Amino acid sequence: MTDTSSQAKPLRHLVLVLGDQLDAGAAAFDGCDPEHDALWMAEVQEESTHVWSAQQRIALFLSAMRHFAAARREAGWTVHYSTLDAAGNTGTLAGELGRTLRRVRPSSLRLTAPGDWRVLEALRAAAQAAAVPLELCTDRHFYVSVREFARHARGRRQLRMEYFYREQRRRHDVLMQDGAPVGGQWNFDADNREAFPASGPPAVPAAPTFTPDALTLEVMALVRRRFGAHPGTLEGFSWPVTPAQAHQALEAFIRDRLGQFGRWQDALWPGESGLWHAKLSAALNLKLLDPRTAVQAAETAWRDGAVPLPSAEGFIRQILGWREYVRGIYWTQMPQYAEHNAFAAEADLPGFYWTGEAPMPCLADALRQTLHGGYAHHIQRLMVIGLYALLLGVRPREIHHWFLAVYVDAVEWVELPNVLGMSQFADGGLMASKPYIASGQYIKRMSAGAYCRQCRFDPGERSGPRACPYTLLYWDFLLRHAPALEANPRTALQARNAARLSEGERTAIQRQADRWRAAPT
């Protein structure tokens, strides 16, 4: 692929398209046409190294970008595209934009609002340095604009997703009937938290896979050459990289797995990262798939009697509720949000997060799945990987960078609030009402003991040689942060339980936890 730089006529608008903006109907294209305007896209080293991005993540972004550029060329557009290995590539988005603007002098730049504060600031600076006006366009991909979320948040003592979600259900008339939620309740969490039986999950319909085409194979070769030392592997790469493939993945999920998604969405099982989960987050976050399409498909499946209401509602809540909510948090709180550290956590991220060689089978399994395929489902991320970092006391910014690096669906607007706010509670409760803390008993329950049967630790032991590290660190966390947890109505009972421990047991827990943090073996 070469850098297309010829332009026969004076250029009106140069439309900037980032790797997570692969939507030909985005607002930045409004009023534009191939005769008067052109596109700009750039592959740069910095976007794979500002966090040490995993190979599957890099390959997905680059392949999807190249497919988008090819489709725009076929539609008659001039595309100024900087490939990663092009001669003179500066390695940064700002540098590549500046380089293009020195060759091509558009009257203005147009950009749909990015998903990363750092990228927005860099492109603004590049436009200013070149004295070319930059028009920032609202991202219509989302149901709720940043200004609308700011109005929702204004004057509220606390932000809570549940109330935001209900507001969006009413506003967009999703799963509503005569002004009330269908089924008589807003969510079906109580129906959606089953663990598998001891025999394990029933047979799961296979999710579709997408064999890499010539363009993707070219990208994979480039990634191996340039980023072969980065985490993970490209073995088995089969993510959707075009809108057509993303729609196929959605159709297969609605047909084959949505029906059981609600029931089993929190369940864990060794060797299983997908189960009944949609695995559509990457396609949504790269804008290969519109969220309205996914929500409508789920609601239609329920109204047609094809899936139960708890499954349809649980899936819709993740998109219309949680996904919109975390974006609002990100853009109304940045850039200071990234610096929050409510528990003053200062531990290093364990090295085994990059190798998968964790001492506990549950954590090792989730890490290895992540590093191998760039994916783990939400309970693995929150209540296995994130929980361990929280209980250990890892610096929030460090675990945030790890999550941003390893998951194929990670774009900062969605990843940072989910990790800093929900997983690590580093914002002190701005986003979530309580820290998601639990002992090893939670993992045992949600995996029907499958991991614990493989493990030398006992989740029922909070100290001693067989104490599960999750359980040990859970009780240590309660003791270390007692004042904050006692002040929170949702964790006060847990804090009181810790306060009832004898002085001897408290001392034993804290000393053993300190030893574990120093040398987790």
C-alpha positions as CSV (number, residue, x, y, z in Angstrom):
1,M,0.0,0.0,0.0
2,T,1.4,3.4,-0.9
3,D,0.8,6.9,0.4
4,T,-1.8,8.5,-2.0
5,S,-0.8,12.2,-2.2
6,S,-2.0,13.5,-5.5
7,Q,-4.9,16.0,-5.6
8,A,-6.0,17.5,-8.9
9,K,-8.1,20.4,-7.5
10,P,-7.7,22.7,-4.6
11,L,-8.7,20.8,-1.5
12,R,-11.7,22.1,0.5
13,H,-11.8,19.7,3.5
14,L,-9.3,17.1,4.6
15,V,-11.3,14.6,6.7
16,L,-9.2,13.0,9.4
17,V,-10.1,9.4,10.1
18,L,-8.6,7.6,13.1
19,G,-8.3,3.8,13.7
20,D,-11.4,3.8,15.9
21,Q,-13.5,5.9,13.5
22,L,-14.1,3.5,10.6
23,D,-17.6,4.7,9.8
24,A,-18.2,6.2,6.4
25,G,-21.4,7.9,7.7
26,A,-19.6,9.8,10.5
27,A,-20.4,13.4,11.1
28,A,-17.0,14.5,9.7
29,F,-18.2,13.4,6.2
30,D,-21.3,15.6,6.3
31,G,-21.4,17.9,3.3
32,C,-18.2,16.4,1.9
33,D,-17.7,14.7,-1.5
34,P,-14.8,13.0,-3.3
35,E,-14.7,15.8,-5.9
36,H,-13.8,18.6,-3.4
37,D,-12.5,16.8,-0.3
38,A,-10.1,14.0,0.7
39,L,-9.4,11.6,3.6
40,W,-6.3,11.4,5.8
41,M,-5.3,8.2,7.7
42,A,-2.0,7.3,9.3
43,E,-0.4,4.2,10.8
44,V,2.2,5.3,13.3
45,Q,4.6,3.6,15.7
46,E,3.4,5.7,18.7
47,E,-0.1,4.2,18.7
48,S,1.4,0.8,19.4
49,T,4.1,1.8,21.8
50,H,2.7,4.6,24.1
51,V,1.4,1.5,25.8
52,W,3.1,-1.8,24.9
53,S,0.2,-3.0,22.7
54,A,-0.4,-6.7,22.1
55,Q,0.0,-8.1,18.6
56,Q,-3.6,-9.0,18.1
57,R,-4.7,-5.4,19.0
58,I,-2.2,-3.8,16.6
59,A,-3.2,-6.2,13.8
60,L,-6.9,-5.6,14.2
61,F,-6.6,-1.8,14.1
62,L,-4.3,-1.8,11.1
63,S,-6.2,-4.4,9.1
64,A,-9.5,-2.6,9.8
65,M,-8.0,0.7,8.8
66,R,-6.6,-0.6,5.5
67,H,-9.9,-2.2,4.6
68,F,-11.7,1.0,5.3
69,A,-9.2,3.0,3.2
70,A,-9.6,0.5,0.3
71,A,-13.4,0.8,0.5
72,R,-13.2,4.6,0.4
73,R,-10.9,4.5,-2.7
74,E,-13.3,2.2,-4.4
75,A,-16.0,4.8,-3.7
76,G,-14.0,7.4,-5.5
77,W,-12.2,9.2,-2.6
78,T,-8.6,10.3,-2.5
79,V,-7.0,8.9,0.6
80,H,-3.8,10.3,1.9
81,Y,-2.7,7.2,3.8
82,S,0.6,6.9,5.7
83,T,1.6,3.3,6.1
84,L,3.7,2.2,9.0
85,D,6.7,1.3,6.9
86,A,6.4,4.2,4.5
87,A,9.7,6.1,3.9
88,G,9.8,9.1,6.2
89,N,7.0,8.1,8.5
90,T,7.5,10.2,11.6
91,G,6.0,7.7,14.0
92,T,3.3,10.0,15.4
93,L,-0.1,11.1,14.4
94,A,0.8,14.8,14.8
95,G,4.0,14.3,12.8
96,E,2.2,12.5,9.9
97,L,-0.6,15.1,9.8
98,G,2.0,17.9,9.7
99,R,3.9,16.1,7.0
100,T,0.7,15.8,4.9
101,L,-0.3,19.4,5.5
102,R,3.0,20.6,4.1
103,R,2.2,18.8,0.8
104,V,-1.5,19.4,0.8
105,R,-3.1,22.7,1.9
106,P,-6.8,22.1,2.6
107,S,-9.0,25.0,3.5
108,S,-9.9,23.1,6.7
109,L,-9.6,19.9,8.6
110,R,-12.6,17.9,9.8
111,L,-12.4,15.4,12.6
112,T,-15.1,13.3,14.4
113,A,-14.4,13.6,18.1
114,P,-11.7,11.0,18.9
115,G,-11.9,8.4,21.7
116,D,-8.6,9.5,23.3
117,W,-7.8,12.8,25.0
118,R,-4.1,12.4,24.1
119,V,-4.9,12.0,20.4
120,L,-7.3,15.0,20.4
121,E,-4.7,17.3,21.9
122,A,-2.0,16.1,19.5
123,L,-4.1,16.7,16.4
124,R,-5.2,20.1,17.6
125,A,-1.6,21.1,18.2
126,A,-0.6,19.9,14.7
127,A,-3.5,21.8,13.1
128,Q,-2.6,24.9,15.0
129,A,1.1,24.6,14.0
130,A,0.1,24.4,10.4
131,A,-2.4,27.3,10.7
132,V,-5.2,25.1,9.3
133,P,-8.6,25.4,11.1
134,L,-9.8,22.1,12.6
135,E,-13.5,21.5,12.9
136,L,-14.4,18.9,15.6
137,C,-17.6,17.1,14.8
138,T,-20.0,15.3,17.2
139,D,-19.6,11.5,17.2
140,R,-23.1,10.3,16.1
141,H,-22.1,6.7,16.7
142,F,-23.2,7.2,20.3
143,Y,-26.8,7.6,21.6
144,V,-25.7,10.4,24.0
145,S,-23.5,13.4,23.2
146,V,-20.9,14.6,25.7
147,R,-22.9,17.8,26.1
148,E,-26.0,15.7,26.9
149,F,-24.2,13.6,29.4
150,A,-22.8,16.8,31.0
151,R,-26.4,18.1,31.4
152,H,-27.4,14.7,32.9
153,A,-24.6,15.0,35.4
154,R,-25.0,18.6,36.3
155,G,-26.2,19.1,39.9
156,R,-26.2,15.5,40.8
157,R,-24.5,14.5,44.1
158,Q,-23.7,11.1,42.7
159,L,-23.5,9.6,39.2
160,R,-25.1,6.2,38.9
161,M,-25.4,4.2,35.7
162,E,-28.8,2.7,36.7
163,Y,-30.6,6.0,36.6
164,F,-28.8,7.1,33.4
165,Y,-29.8,3.8,31.8
166,R,-33.4,4.2,32.7
167,E,-33.3,7.7,31.3
168,Q,-32.0,6.4,28.0
169,R,-34.5,3.6,27.8
170,R,-37.3,6.2,28.1
171,R,-35.7,8.6,25.7
172,H,-35.0,6.1,22.9
173,D,-38.1,3.9,23.6
174,V,-36.1,0.7,24.0
175,L,-37.8,-2.2,25.8
176,M,-40.6,0.1,26.8
177,Q,-44.4,-0.3,26.7
178,D,-46.9,2.4,27.6
179,G,-44.1,4.4,29.3
180,A,-43.0,1.5,31.5
181,P,-40.3,-1.1,31.2
182,V,-41.4,-4.3,29.6
183,G,-41.6,-7.1,32.1
184,G,-42.3,-4.6,34.9
185,Q,-38.7,-4.1,35.9
186,W,-35.7,-2.1,34.6
187,N,-33.1,-4.8,34.8
188,F,-32.9,-8.6,35.4
189,D,-29.5,-8.8,37.2
190,A,-31.0,-11.3,39.6
191,D,-31.8,-13.6,36.7
192,N,-28.4,-13.2,35.1
193,R,-25.9,-14.4,37.6
194,E,-26.0,-18.2,37.4
195,A,-22.9,-20.3,37.7
196,F,-22.4,-23.4,35.7
197,P,-23.1,-26.8,37.3
198,A,-20.0,-28.8,38.5
199,S,-20.1,-30.6,35.1
200,G,-19.4,-27.4,33.3
201,P,-21.1,-25.3,30.6
202,P,-23.5,-27.0,28.2
203,A,-22.4,-27.0,24.6
204,V,-21.8,-23.5,23.3
205,P,-22.6,-22.7,19.7
206,A,-19.4,-21.7,17.9
207,A,-18.9,-18.0,17.2
208,P,-18.1,-17.1,13.6
209,T,-14.4,-16.7,12.6
210,F,-13.1,-14.7,9.7
211,T,-10.2,-16.1,7.8
212,P,-7.6,-13.4,7.1
213,D,-7.6,-12.2,3.6
214,A,-4.6,-10.9,1.6
215,L,-4.8,-7.4,3.2
216,T,-5.0,-8.8,6.7
217,L,-2.1,-11.3,6.0
218,E,0.0,-8.4,4.8
219,V,-0.7,-6.6,8.1
220,M,0.0,-9.7,10.1
221,A,3.4,-10.0,8.4
222,L,4.1,-6.3,9.2
223,V,3.2,-6.8,12.8
224,R,5.4,-9.8,13.2
225,R,8.3,-7.9,11.6
226,R,7.8,-4.6,13.6
227,F,6.2,-5.8,16.8
228,G,7.3,-9.4,17.2
229,A,8.6,-8.6,20.7
230,H,5.3,-7.3,21.9
231,P,2.9,-9.4,24.0
232,G,0.7,-12.0,22.6
233,T,0.6,-13.9,19.3
234,L,-1.2,-13.6,16.0
235,E,-2.0,-17.3,16.0
236,G,-5.7,-17.8,15.3
237,F,-6.4,-14.2,14.4
238,S,-10.0,-14.1,13.2
239,W,-11.6,-10.8,14.2
240,P,-14.1,-9.0,12.0
241,V,-12.2,-6.2,10.1
242,T,-15.0,-4.9,7.9
243,P,-18.6,-3.8,8.5
244,A,-19.9,-6.8,6.6
245,Q,-18.0,-9.2,8.9
246,A,-19.2,-7.3,12.0
247,H,-22.8,-7.7,10.9
248,Q,-22.3,-11.4,10.3
249,A,-20.9,-11.6,13.9
250,L,-23.9,-9.8,15.3
251,E,-26.4,-12.0,13.4
252,A,-24.6,-15.1,14.6
253,F,-24.7,-13.9,18.2
254,I,-28.4,-13.0,18.1
255,R,-29.3,-16.3,16.5
256,D,-27.0,-18.7,18.4
257,R,-25.9,-17.3,21.8
258,L,-28.0,-14.3,23.0
259,G,-30.7,-16.7,24.3
260,Q,-28.4,-18.0,27.0
261,F,-26.2,-14.9,27.4
262,G,-28.2,-13.5,30.3
263,R,-28.2,-16.7,32.3
264,W,-24.5,-17.4,32.0
265,Q,-23.0,-14.0,31.5
266,D,-21.2,-14.0,34.9
267,A,-20.1,-17.6,34.8
268,L,-16.4,-18.7,34.6
269,W,-14.9,-21.9,33.3
270,P,-11.3,-23.0,32.6
271,G,-10.2,-22.5,29.0
272,E,-13.3,-20.5,28.1
273,S,-13.2,-16.8,27.3
274,G,-16.1,-16.5,24.9
275,L,-18.9,-18.8,26.1
276,W,-22.2,-17.0,25.3
277,H,-20.7,-13.5,25.1
278,A,-21.1,-11.5,22.0
279,K,-17.5,-10.5,21.4
280,L,-18.7,-7.5,19.4
281,S,-17.0,-4.8,21.5
282,A,-14.1,-4.4,19.2
283,A,-16.4,-4.1,16.2
284,L,-18.4,-1.5,18.1
285,N,-15.4,0.4,19.3
286,L,-13.8,0.6,15.9
287,K,-17.2,1.8,14.5
288,L,-17.6,-1.2,12.2
289,L,-20.9,-1.8,13.8
290,D,-23.5,0.8,15.0
291,P,-24.8,0.3,18.5
292,R,-28.3,1.0,17.4
293,T,-28.2,-1.9,15.1
294,A,-27.1,-4.2,17.9
295,V,-29.7,-2.9,20.3
296,Q,-32.5,-3.2,17.8
297,A,-31.5,-6.7,16.8
298,A,-31.6,-7.8,20.4
299,E,-35.0,-6.1,21.1
300,T,-36.5,-7.6,17.9
301,A,-35.3,-11.1,18.9
302,W,-37.1,-10.7,22.2
303,R,-40.3,-9.3,20.7
304,D,-40.3,-12.2,18.1
305,G,-40.1,-14.7,21.0
306,A,-36.6,-15.9,20.0
307,V,-34.8,-15.0,23.2
308,P,-35.9,-14.5,26.9
309,L,-36.3,-10.9,28.2
310,P,-33.5,-11.2,30.8
311,S,-30.9,-12.0,28.0
312,A,-32.1,-9.2,25.7
313,E,-32.2,-6.7,28.5
314,G,-28.8,-7.7,29.9
315,F,-27.2,-7.3,26.5
316,I,-28.9,-4.0,25.8
317,R,-27.9,-2.6,29.2
318,Q,-24.2,-3.2,28.3
319,I,-24.6,-1.0,25.2
320,L,-27.3,1.6,25.9
321,G,-26.4,1.9,29.5
322,W,-22.9,1.1,30.5
323,R,-21.1,1.9,27.2
324,E,-22.7,5.3,27.0
325,Y,-22.2,6.0,30.7
326,V,-18.4,5.3,30.7
327,R,-17.9,7.5,27.7
328,G,-19.7,10.4,29.4
329,I,-17.6,9.9,32.5
330,Y,-14.4,9.9,30.4
331,W,-15.1,13.1,28.4
332,T,-16.5,15.1,31.3
333,Q,-13.7,14.2,33.7
334,M,-10.6,14.2,31.6
335,P,-7.7,14.9,31.7
336,Q,-7.5,14.8,35.5
337,Y,-9.5,11.6,35.7
338,A,-6.5,9.5,34.7
339,E,-4.6,10.7,37.8
340,H,-7.1,9.4,40.5
341,N,-5.7,7.0,43.1
342,A,-8.3,7.0,45.9
343,F,-6.6,4.1,47.8
344,A,-3.1,5.4,47.4
345,A,-2.1,2.2,45.7
346,E,1.6,2.1,44.8
347,A,2.5,-1.6,44.2
348,D,4.1,-2.6,40.8
349,L,2.0,-4.6,38.4
350,P,3.3,-8.3,38.7
351,G,5.4,-9.4,35.9
352,F,3.2,-12.4,35.3
353,Y,0.5,-10.1,33.9
354,W,2.7,-10.1,30.7
355,T,3.5,-13.8,30.7
356,G,0.4,-15.5,32.1
357,E,2.5,-17.5,34.6
358,A,0.4,-16.5,37.7
359,P,0.4,-18.8,40.8
360,M,-3.4,-19.2,40.8
361,P,-5.1,-21.2,37.9
362,C,-8.0,-18.8,37.7
363,L,-5.8,-15.8,37.1
364,A,-3.3,-17.6,34.9
365,D,-6.1,-18.8,32.7
366,A,-7.6,-15.4,32.3
367,L,-4.2,-13.8,31.6
368,R,-3.2,-16.5,29.0
369,Q,-6.5,-16.1,27.2
370,T,-6.0,-12.4,27.1
371,L,-2.5,-12.5,25.9
372,H,-3.3,-15.2,23.3
373,G,-6.4,-13.8,21.7
374,G,-6.7,-10.2,23.0
375,Y,-10.0,-11.0,24.7
376,A,-11.5,-12.1,28.1
377,H,-15.1,-11.7,29.1
378,H,-16.2,-9.0,31.6
379,I,-16.1,-11.1,34.7
380,Q,-12.7,-12.4,33.9
381,R,-11.6,-8.8,33.5
382,L,-13.4,-7.3,36.5
383,M,-13.5,-10.1,39.1
384,V,-10.3,-12.1,38.3
385,I,-7.7,-9.9,36.6
386,G,-8.8,-6.5,37.9
387,L,-9.8,-7.8,41.4
388,Y,-6.3,-9.2,42.0
389,A,-4.7,-5.8,41.0
390,L,-7.1,-4.0,43.3
391,L,-6.5,-6.2,46.3
392,L,-2.7,-6.2,45.7
393,G,-2.7,-2.4,45.6
394,V,-1.3,-1.9,42.1
395,R,-0.9,1.6,40.9
396,P,-4.1,2.4,39.0
397,R,-2.3,4.0,36.1
398,E,-0.1,0.9,35.6
399,I,-3.1,-1.5,35.5
400,H,-4.9,0.9,33.2
401,H,-2.0,0.9,30.8
402,W,-1.9,-2.9,30.8
403,F,-5.7,-3.2,30.0
404,L,-5.3,-0.6,27.2
405,A,-2.4,-2.5,25.8
406,V,-3.7,-6.1,25.7
407,Y,-7.4,-6.0,24.7
408,V,-8.4,-5.7,21.1
409,D,-11.5,-3.6,22.1
410,A,-9.5,-1.2,24.2
411,V,-9.9,2.5,23.3
412,E,-9.2,4.9,26.1
413,W,-12.7,6.4,26.4
414,V,-14.1,3.0,27.4
415,E,-11.1,1.3,29.0
416,L,-10.0,4.0,31.4
417,P,-13.3,4.5,33.3
418,N,-13.9,0.8,33.4
419,V,-10.5,0.1,34.9
420,L,-9.9,3.2,37.0
421,G,-13.4,3.7,38.1
422,M,-15.2,0.3,38.2
423,S,-12.3,-2.2,38.6
424,Q,-9.9,-0.2,40.8
425,F,-12.3,2.3,42.4
426,A,-9.5,4.8,42.0
427,D,-11.9,7.7,41.5
428,G,-13.3,7.2,45.0
429,G,-16.8,6.5,43.8
430,L,-17.4,9.0,41.1
431,M,-18.4,6.2,38.7
432,A,-19.4,3.2,40.8
433,S,-21.1,3.0,44.2
434,K,-18.7,0.6,45.7
435,P,-15.3,-1.1,45.1
436,Y,-15.9,-4.5,43.6
437,I,-14.0,-6.6,46.2
438,A,-14.4,-10.2,46.9
439,S,-12.5,-13.2,48.3
440,G,-11.6,-16.3,46.4
441,Q,-15.0,-17.7,47.3
442,Y,-16.6,-15.6,44.6
443,I,-14.4,-17.1,41.9
444,K,-15.0,-20.6,43.4
445,R,-18.8,-20.0,43.2
446,M,-18.9,-18.5,39.7
447,S,-16.7,-21.3,38.3
448,A,-18.4,-24.1,40.3
449,G,-15.1,-24.8,41.9
450,A,-13.4,-25.8,38.6
451,Y,-10.4,-23.6,39.2
452,C,-10.1,-24.4,42.9
453,R,-10.0,-28.2,42.2
454,Q,-6.7,-27.5,40.2
455,C,-5.3,-25.2,42.8
456,R,-3.0,-25.7,45.8
457,F,-4.8,-22.8,47.6
458,D,-8.1,-22.9,49.5
459,P,-10.5,-20.0,49.0
460,G,-12.0,-20.7,52.4
461,E,-8.6,-20.0,54.2
462,R,-7.7,-16.4,54.9
463,S,-4.3,-17.0,56.4
464,G,-1.8,-19.8,56.7
465,P,0.1,-21.9,54.1
466,R,-3.0,-22.9,52.0
467,A,-4.7,-19.4,52.1
468,C,-6.0,-18.4,48.7
469,P,-4.2,-15.2,47.7
470,Y,-7.5,-13.6,46.7
471,T,-8.9,-14.4,50.2
472,L,-5.8,-13.4,52.0
473,L,-5.6,-10.0,50.2
474,Y,-9.3,-9.4,50.5
475,W,-9.2,-9.5,54.3
476,D,-6.0,-7.5,54.2
477,F,-7.7,-4.9,52.0
478,L,-10.6,-4.6,54.4
479,L,-8.2,-4.0,57.3
480,R,-6.0,-1.5,55.4
481,H,-8.9,0.6,54.1
482,A,-11.3,0.2,57.0
483,P,-12.3,3.9,57.4
484,A,-13.2,4.3,53.8
485,L,-15.1,1.0,53.6
486,E,-17.0,1.6,56.8
487,A,-18.2,5.0,55.5
488,N,-19.6,3.3,52.4
489,P,-23.1,1.8,53.0
490,R,-22.4,-0.9,50.4
491,T,-19.2,-2.1,52.0
492,A,-19.8,-1.3,55.7
493,L,-20.9,-4.8,56.5
494,Q,-17.7,-6.3,55.0
495,A,-15.6,-3.8,57.0
496,R,-17.4,-4.7,60.2
497,N,-16.8,-8.4,59.6
498,A,-13.0,-7.6,59.4
499,A,-13.2,-5.6,62.6
500,R,-14.5,-8.6,64.5
501,L,-11.3,-10.6,63.8
502,S,-9.0,-11.1,66.7
503,E,-5.9,-9.0,67.0
504,G,-3.8,-12.1,66.4
505,E,-5.6,-13.0,63.2
506,R,-5.4,-9.4,61.9
507,T,-1.7,-9.4,62.5
508,A,-1.2,-12.8,60.8
509,I,-3.2,-11.7,57.8
510,Q,-1.4,-8.4,57.3
511,R,2.1,-9.9,57.8
512,Q,1.3,-12.7,55.3
513,A,-0.2,-10.3,52.8
514,D,3.0,-8.1,53.0
515,R,5.1,-11.2,52.4
516,W,2.9,-12.2,49.4
517,R,3.2,-8.7,47.9
518,A,7.0,-8.9,48.2
519,A,7.2,-12.4,46.6
520,P,4.0,-13.9,45.2
521,T,4.8,-17.6,45.0
